[in-house]
């Protein structure tokens, strides 16, 4: 009988990178506050755009984030335009 090799699936811990200022080259505005202020930004992956290890992302001002956690769905999200 041959031996069966058991391998564990490696989980990759990713740290969210914070950028000192946004890339303004394409007329970008924060999707939350609608400004192009030069404040710290993070990249948020866009659902449905993943190809292998790559995903399209949107810049968002770090200070604009006000995330919520839906434990039942295992979903972290932010609703944009609460009072509009």
VMD Tcl script that draws the C-alpha trace (Angstrom):
set ca {
  {0.00 0.00 0.00}
  {1.19 3.48 -0.88}
  {1.29 6.34 1.52}
  {-1.24 9.12 1.17}
  {0.21 12.60 1.42}
  {-1.96 14.94 3.45}
  {-1.52 18.62 2.76}
  {-3.10 21.47 4.64}
  {-4.64 24.32 2.72}
  {-2.53 27.36 3.49}
  {-4.40 30.44 4.48}
  {-2.84 33.68 3.33}
  {-3.13 36.58 5.72}
  {-3.51 39.82 3.85}
  {-2.90 43.16 5.44}
  {-4.89 46.08 4.09}
  {-2.43 48.59 2.67}
  {-3.01 52.25 3.40}
  {-1.78 54.70 0.78}
  {-0.84 58.24 1.85}
  {-2.81 59.83 -1.00}
  {-5.05 58.70 -3.88}
  {-4.05 58.26 -7.49}
  {-5.81 61.23 -9.09}
  {-4.71 60.53 -12.67}
  {-8.15 59.49 -13.97}
  {-10.38 62.11 -12.33}
  {-11.01 59.92 -9.27}
  {-13.40 60.91 -6.48}
  {-14.07 58.93 -3.31}
  {-17.31 56.97 -3.84}
  {-18.42 57.81 -0.29}
  {-17.69 61.54 0.20}
  {-17.54 62.40 -3.54}
  {-14.36 64.51 -3.13}
  {-10.83 64.16 -4.49}
  {-9.09 65.31 -1.30}
  {-5.53 64.09 -0.84}
  {-6.18 61.97 2.26}
  {-5.17 58.38 3.03}
  {-6.92 55.75 0.88}
  {-7.34 51.97 0.82}
  {-8.24 49.73 -2.10}
  {-11.54 47.85 -1.86}
  {-11.97 44.86 -4.20}
  {-14.92 44.99 -6.61}
  {-17.26 41.96 -6.54}
  {-17.24 39.88 -9.71}
  {-13.89 41.12 -11.06}
  {-11.52 38.48 -9.63}
  {-9.35 36.64 -12.16}
  {-6.96 34.22 -10.46}
  {-5.07 36.21 -7.84}
  {-6.01 39.60 -9.32}
  {-9.06 41.72 -8.62}
  {-10.14 45.18 -9.72}
  {-10.38 47.64 -6.84}
  {-11.72 51.09 -6.03}
  {-9.87 53.70 -3.97}
  {-11.76 54.87 -0.88}
  {-10.70 57.45 1.71}
  {-9.79 55.52 4.85}
  {-11.53 58.12 7.03}
  {-14.80 57.71 5.11}
  {-15.17 54.02 5.97}
  {-17.85 53.14 8.53}
  {-18.13 49.36 8.12}
  {-20.89 47.07 9.38}
  {-20.71 43.30 9.98}
  {-23.66 41.03 9.12}
  {-22.82 37.92 11.18}
  {-25.57 35.79 9.63}
  {-24.23 36.29 6.12}
  {-20.56 36.64 7.07}
  {-20.50 39.94 5.21}
  {-18.64 43.16 6.01}
  {-20.10 46.13 4.16}
  {-20.78 49.84 4.06}
  {-24.01 51.34 2.88}
  {-23.40 54.49 0.86}
  {-25.91 57.35 0.88}
  {-27.70 56.58 4.17}
  {-29.63 59.84 4.38}
  {-30.12 60.50 0.69}
}
mol new
graphics top color blue
foreach p $ca { graphics top sphere $p radius 0.5 }
foreach p [lrange $ca 0 end-1] q [lrange $ca 1 end] { graphics top cylinder $p $q radius 0.2 }
display resetview
